[in-house]
Amino acid sequence: MKALIVDKFQPTGIEQLRAVGLTVAYQPDASAADALAALVEREDPDVLVVRSTKVMSPVLDRARKLSLVVRAGAGVDNIDVAAASARGISVANCPGKNSIAVAELGWGLILACDRRIVDQTIELRAGQWNKKEYSKARGLFGRTLGVIGLGPIAREVISRARGFGMPVIAWSRSLDDAKVAELDVERAATLLDVAKRADVVSVNVAATNETRNLIDAAFCDALKPGAIFINTSRGSVVDEAALLKAMNEKGVRAGLDVFLGEPASAGGSFRTELTSHANVTGTHHVGASTDQAQDAIAAEAVRVVRTYKQTGEVLNIVNQCAKSRATRLLIVRHRNRPGVLAHVVGEIGRAQINIEEMENVIYQGAEAACARIRLDADIPESVMQKLRSGSEHVLSVDLASIE
């Protein structure tokens, strides 16, 4: 089995992959779409490991053996998951391994916005002393932190709020009474409720169609004057024009690690109205970029690939169908002999019935097994009879409905 890694990856992770018998091709500079497509065609990997490189349909078109794409990070918005799914390629990620690093940067941005640390540094480097201007910080103690999303990163953000003496109001579609009690937060009735009540807002959600422009004009209009807004998730989550308006009209300060249209490469020119705004403290999409986080992510990526090589199971898979179209469960107990399942599958296929899912459990001693086959339609009795009588090694055949 061959793995192709096309972004910066910890050397220890590469060594571990080779130690379990994988051939590893390491090409950390193949981020351009054309270059990646050609590389995938040339290297012909079974597994592709990426960090920020985009894996779109044209790349997948050139892949002959590729069966698994692993994102060495939390999200998968740089991978065309639908295109991978249509080609029978599994997509997995490494969730939660960078949570502490992103939360740490988020709090760095909060402090930098409140105390205007970047502006002060710029003036000092220019030889200016302006204590009068920078003695006007509000401070964080006792002010309300609003958290949007309740994934692993948000939980780390919340835990650190305790050390700053900040009460937390939170909003998430999944927030229930049990989580409210566990995290010791107040549940916001609506997303706008967070904007109206929070002095500091931290956005920690995945980039999906549902979260695109989640922070919209109505949210930005509802922010308090002088509020601090932090986004360490993805640029697509925020309506940047609405945020600019809030900064211009209400003095909102923003700490941003992510932007719309940010470069895919590690270097290059990037200037927008938002990145140039005086009220923005910006970083270069480096929330997960600590040695600790990268070590943890590499270890998880190795675990995913190693498990796939050894068992065929895909850990952290994101594109497995949540619920198949199966309506019937066929249970076939049989002797563990060659050709039995070929007989069963053949009869099902001849009846024009599709197998949605299938597993075959081998019992101790390896003399007998039980196949559980989920089907998308009922099986006629005539086919059931063929299943029972077509092989001497079939012990029993039963059919049940799936609720």
Summary of the structure (lengths in Angstrom):
residues: 403
radius of gyration: 26.6
end to end distance: 39.1
largest distance: 92.8
contacts: 1276
relative contact order: 0.10
helix: 37%
strand: 20%
